[in-house]
Every structure is written in C-alpha cells, then in structure tokens.
Amino acid sequence: MGGVVSREYVQGNFYNGDVNKIITLDSPHEGTGALNMQLGLLLFCSKIRRKSFKENRV
C-alpha cells in the first residue's frame, strides 16, 4: 500500500518536488486481481441486463 500512496502523492496536487525517486516492489498500481474480477463481473451482468431489457421492450 505504501507504493500506491507514494505514487498518488507524487502525482497529486500537494506534491512539492521533494521526492527524487520512488521504488516500489509489487505494489498493485493497476488494482488487485479480486477487485478487477468483481468489476468485470459487474460489467458483464450489466450488459446482460441491458440486452434482456432491450429484448423485452420489443
């Protein structure tokens, strides 16, 4: 978590130029596998729901 927080600080509005380099080891900068899987399932279910809704409107 420290790697993600450090990156957010350097890329954020409160950065003062006081960090020269950040080295992270295995920080989940692109999210975690479990969260990505849940988001994928949520998108999949919403697509099915929209498709079903369109078919029932006809």
Buried (B, 14 or more C-beta within 10 A) or exposed (E): EEBEEBBEBBEEEEEEEEEEEEEEEEBEEEEEEEEEEEEEEEEEEEEEEEEEEEEEEE
